[in-house]
Amino acid sequence: MGGLIASYDWKKTSLGDPDSWPPNLITTLGIMLQNKIGMCLFWGKEKINFYNDSYIPILGNKHPSALGAHVSEIWAEVFEVVDGLIKDVFQGKQVHYKNMPLMVLVDGVLKQRYYTFSYGPVLNDDGAVAGVLDVVVDTTDEMESKNTVDKNERNFRSYQEHSPIPFLSLNKDWIIDYMNPISANTVFRGAEHVIGKHFVEAFPGVENTIFMDSYKKAMAGENVNFLGHYEPNDKWYKIFAYPLNPGVGVIYEDVTESKHLQRDLQDAIEARDRFLSIASHELNTPLTSLKLHTQMMHKRIETLSPERLLKFFKETDVQLSRLGRLVDDMLDASRIRDGKLSLNFQKDNLRNIIEEAVERISPNFLYAKASIPELSVHGKDFTCELDRHRFEQVMSNLLINSFKYGEGKPVHITLAEKDDHFVVSVKDNGKGISPADQARIFDQFYRGKNPTGEGLGLGLFITRQIIQAHKGDISLESSPGKGSVFSVTLPKGH
């Protein structure tokens, strides 16, 4: 090991050139290398590893890659335990264990070993801890020959009692015979509820799942790592199962939160990709139409009748309006995301705004030979404080939706006074919205499983944001084949 340490390229580590190493490190290495007892040294905050020849049998096939490595690379399977002990020494605590049982990888196989060891500090001149020297003896052979299986089990259970990692074990008959405190408290709020029960009884719904299949493999002698979803409590667990005495030992970790974050990230990526695909298509449609109209007018301008020319201009205006709405929606979505959607509140008449919105949208209905939406009013004074432009945008979005999905059938608008608020309802008699789509209809970029007509999936998202900024609310009632009713509630006051 002296030769390996001398030839190692330490310049690639934070220690740098050995000529610049501190005297206390040099002295400690000298003591360690001349000692016949297994020793290793974790130096500095990076816990860079050194060890002597007698420590090599403890490492097994982890030698010589363990030299210069971090403790997490060398002892990944017991990292939380070892790292915690090293931190204790750095905090001035005394660390000594006799015959501690640890599940470690021995030549690639996870086995239970016993170690007697002491972790001691290596101090700088100012008394600060610079490193941790571990003097260790593998006492596995001694313990196995000295103790019965029952005593080994008790020692192992003693370790599990203080382990921060949830653990349980099953005997050969699939009965839960042990569960450490952290497992009992996080999953069952008390081990007494499950100790002595059959695994299937304690965990309903595990039959014919990855849990049962994996534990059968472990019962047969395999080490099994897997990620499983337990449906009864909708939790994801990362699990390591291994054969134990005979039976199964199970170490597990609740990774539900990280799984949900992963799913949310994937959903966001898919939503982005869908939006880019939809946006390129939706923006291209009016642009193509405008280009076609321009080319036709350029070629035939002298022969076009005033009526035909007027029709071209109307169609061009429709496509420009459509293009403008798409661009405005994208800009508004960006403003909402950045928290920059500004509103200018002023006193105004809600009825006038709705009537003007209907008048502005009516060409779409007339062009499609559909009847113009009718307005029913219940009340007299509809004065309130709101942003006129933004509420016109709300009404335009709702009316355009009723036009697209109303299948040409009559659309009815209701404006009513109720206690301290106003209610505006837009009802169409189209094909309706499925329950699955209703749950996400106000989400950004969502267009439903069977979208009809134009749009980026932003209109209702923006509509809800504007209404909420007015301290109001929007709701939906719909049944497939029976149309839809979007209801907007606005407070009467400021």
Secondary structure, 3 states (H helix, E strand, C coil): CHHHHHHCCHHHCCCCCHHHCCHHHHHHHHHHHHCCCCEEEEECCCCEEEECHHHHHHHHHHCCCCCCCCHHHHCHHHHHHHHHHHHHHHCCCCEEEEEEEEEEEECCEEEEEEEEEEEEEEECCCCCEEEEEEEEEECHHHHHHHCCHHHHHHHHHHHHHCCCCCEEEEECCCEEEEECHHHHHHHHCCHHHCCCCEHHHHCCCCCCCHHHHHHHHHHCCCCEEEEEEEHHHCEEEEEEEEECCCEEEEEEEECHHHHHHHHHHHHHHHHHHHHHHHHHHHHHHHHHHHHHHHHHHHHHCCCCCHHHHHHHHHHHHHHHHHHHHHHHHHHHHHHHHCCCCCCCCEEEEHHHHHHHHHHHHHHHHHHCCCCCCEEEEECCCCEEEECHHHHHHHHHHHHHHHHHHCCCCCCEEEEEEECCEEEEEEEECCCCCCHHHHCCCCCCCCCCCCCCCCCCCCHHHHHHHHHHHCCCEEEEEECCCCCEEEEEEEECCC
